[in-house]
């Protein structure tokens, strides 16, 4: 087989995987994100997200969680706070309307961001007053 054929076959496989929604377990594990998304109840996912946010705050390394179906966005962050989060590193979460973990990722992102937002607002206010 030629290299061109192999590359073409890979591209076609990749596009087919995207078009079918990639619903196999092997595909799901290839996506980033905490393992709690695959195994946890909504309550467990929220608890884990809040704990992760608190740990990131304690480490002085806050991030922002993006996910979504049609487009990825910072779930739970109001539009007027967009400037606070746009330069932060992102929590790796699945995105895409056909992703089987989208619901879990949305729960995680909202809980994480709601925990991080007061810290960011306070930090921003402190920086303005200095």
MOSUL-V528032 format. One record per helix or strand of 2 or more residues. SS is the DSSP state (a for helix, b for strand). FROM is the first residue (numbers start at 1). TO is the last residue. If there is no record, write none. Layout:
BEGIN
SS&FROM&TO / SS&FROM&TO
END
This chain:
BEGIN
a&3&20 / a&25&30 / a&36&39 / a&42&58 / b&63&67 / b&73&74 / a&79&85 / b&89&91 / a&102&129
END
